[in-house]
Every structure is written in C-alpha cells, then in structure tokens.
Amino acid sequence: MSRPVTLSSPDSSAERAQPFFGLRMKMHVAARQVEDMLEQILPQPAGLHSRVHEAMRYAIFAGGKRLRPFLVLSCAKLFGVEGSRSLRVAAAIEALHTYSLIHDDLPCMDDDDLRRGRPTTHVAFDEATAVLAGDALLTIAFEILSDPATHPSADVRCRLVAELAKAAGSAGMVGGQMIDMLAAEQPLGYNETVVLQRMKTGALFEFCCEAGAILAQASPDDHDRLRNYARDFGLLFQITDDLLDAVGTVESAGKAVAKDQQQGKATLVSILGVAGARQEASRLAQRAGASLEPYGADADDLRDLPLFLIDRDA
C-alpha cells in the first residue's frame, strides 16, 4: 500500500515568500507521489539475489528533486492524462535515470564517491552489485512502460518503449556519454558541446516532455512544441548543473564539485565563462517558455521551471 502524500505547513511567512514557493511545493508533492509508485513497483529484497534489490532501492530512494518525473506529470496534465498512467511513466523514467547515475559514478566512468549527499552505490555495496543494480533499474523501466496498466493501447505502450530506448541509447544518453569521455582528449567547440549536452542530458528530457503527448495521443503540433521546450530546457539544465560544479560547494551540491575542470570535460561554462553561461541560460529559459504559448496558464509551472533552475543553488 502506498503511503499518503503529506505536506508540512510552512514555518513562517518568510518561507512562504521564498521564490518559486508554489512550484517547490508542487514538485514536493509530485516527488512523493512518484516515490509511492516506485515503492509499489520495485521488488522488495527477497531470495538469494536480495542484495541487488537492496542496491536498487538504496539508489532510487536516495532523495533528489525528481525533476524528470515532474516534467512527465506536468506535460501529461496539459492533456488531462489519467494520473496513474503518467505516474507509471514518471516512475519508469526515474528508474532509468537512477541507473544512469549509478553507472556514471563507477570508477571506470566519473569515479565519484558521493551522490545526493551520501555514498554512491558502488561505495555502499561494491562495483559488481552497483553494475547489476543499474542494469536492473534500466530493464524495469521498460517493464513498467510495456505493462497494460500504463496505457490500454498497445500502440501507445510500444511508442513509449521505442522513444525511451532511442533517448537512452547510442543516439541519445549513451552516445552523449561516449562523446563526454572522449572530450578530454579531443577538445570540443560550442556547437560540438551543444550536441554532446543534447544527447547526454537533453534526450531524456525530450522523452519526459513528449511522453505526455504520447499518452494523450495528441497532435503532431503538440509533440513538436514539447520537444522544442525540452531541447531548450535540457541545455539550460546542463548549464546550471555545470555552474554548480564550477562555483558550488560539496555541501550545496550533494556531490563532488570542480570535477569538470579537473577532468577536462567540455561544458558551456568552460567555453562561455560563468557570466556568459548564465546569460545563455536566461535566453534558453525565455525561448523554452515561448514554445508553450498555446497552452496558456496551464503551462505556467513548465514556464517557471527553467527560471527555478537558474535560481537554484543545489
């Protein structure tokens, strides 16, 4: 049984007056709802292989803003998609995203010891278990999408599976990671770095936003608008993430910082500088919001989200 979603009341009027307070509360509610769905779907530790279940749950319930699920839910809401369907897709994308974090932290990749303020999965367990936990989370994402509970139409389920596979595979996230690994030895310019970021980070954001239109069987114009929004949003997200790495602290980021420069990684911050990167992020936020004009006030949360990212410090 899922636990009820509860929200504590703000402690003070000052807290309620914080920038994006309403958006933060909606993100908090959405995160709890997605975690409840994940609690229902993920296997409980059992059997001789229970250790992999423990590692899966350790990684996925480590906290975080659940930004990708929030995008799924917010875009699906534009079309009145039934709540449990969009929650299942949101749970699937969070499972796949968590797999990518587990593998990204491995010694053969970024070799990180800290994620979301606590030891990474391979540190808390061991490398082999971390690899298997990541593999299991990757595959359960497609198990969720292919289940009739996600949508009664087999065509819709197949499209969700196909689009997520493209976004996560060699033409998307995996390919972007490959470019990222090679970039230390093959310096990239602005255009090449944009391609890298749109593959490594942006492709999953595109799926998150388009998933609502797929679930709703919406028009091609709706698909195009949400993809355009997601492309700008994904690039903006990566810029703000790289800014945190460049100027943030371990305490605020919840992970190691200043690693991009140490590893010679290609980022728009290194190319444009801190001030230039912030200016580019603001431009992308404005353009992303303009893509949503046909949805009026229903898309206000999606318009505010890029501005919230620019304002964040963690």
Beta strands, then each sheet from edge to edge (+ up, - down):
strand 1: 114-115
strand 2: 118-119
sheet 1: 1+ 2-
end
